[in-house]
Amino acid sequence: MTTPDPLLTTAQAAELLGTTERFPRRLIAERRIAFVKLGRHVRIPASAIAEFITARTVQPVTVRRTQLRRAA
């Protein structure tokens, strides 16, 4: 049997993201992140936070110095 994915409150999700609690609530309202509704309580799976971060991670651009020296 697999271990269930931990469910986080919006406060816990905000702490992981380094934001205020308003940001995860907005993500939920705009349906930009997966969430679980338990009665009137809303929980975010930890894997959904990881997927959100991975999907929005931008890799740095590598520029060669020779390209910077070209004259027009």
C-alpha positions in Angstrom: 0.0 0.0 0.0 1.3 3.4 -0.9 1.6 6.3 1.6 -1.2 8.8 1.0 -0.1 12.3 -0.1 -0.2 14.7 2.9 -2.9 17.3 2.6 -1.9 20.9 3.6 -4.0 23.8 4.8 -3.8 27.0 2.9 -1.6 28.4 5.7 0.9 25.5 5.3 0.9 25.8 1.5 1.6 29.5 1.8 4.5 28.8 4.2 6.0 26.3 1.7 5.6 28.8 -1.1 6.9 31.7 1.0 3.8 33.8 0.4 0.8 35.0 2.3 -2.2 32.8 2.8 -4.0 34.8 0.2 -1.9 33.5 -2.7 -2.9 29.8 -2.3 -6.5 30.8 -1.8 -6.4 32.7 -5.1 -4.8 29.7 -6.9 -7.7 27.6 -5.6 -10.3 30.2 -6.6 -8.8 30.4 -10.1 -8.5 26.6 -10.4 -4.8 26.9 -11.1 -3.8 24.2 -8.5 -5.3 20.9 -7.5 -7.2 20.8 -4.2 -9.4 18.6 -2.1 -12.7 19.8 -0.6 -13.6 18.1 2.7 -16.9 19.5 3.6 -16.2 23.2 4.0 -12.5 22.6 4.5 -10.1 23.0 1.6 -6.8 21.1 1.5 -4.0 21.1 -1.0 -2.0 17.9 -1.7 1.7 18.4 -1.1 2.4 16.9 -4.6 0.2 19.7 -6.1 2.5 22.3 -4.5 5.6 20.5 -5.9 4.0 20.3 -9.4 3.1 24.0 -9.2 6.7 24.9 -8.4 8.2 22.6 -11.0 5.9 23.9 -13.8 6.8 27.5 -13.0 10.6 27.1 -12.6 12.5 29.1 -15.2 16.0 27.9 -16.2 18.7 30.5 -16.6 19.8 31.5 -20.1 23.4 31.0 -21.0 24.9 33.6 -23.3 28.3 33.3 -24.8 30.6 36.3 -24.4 31.4 36.2 -28.1 27.8 37.0 -28.9 28.0 40.1 -26.6 30.9 41.6 -28.5 29.4 41.6 -32.0 29.2 45.0 -33.7 26.3 46.0 -35.8 
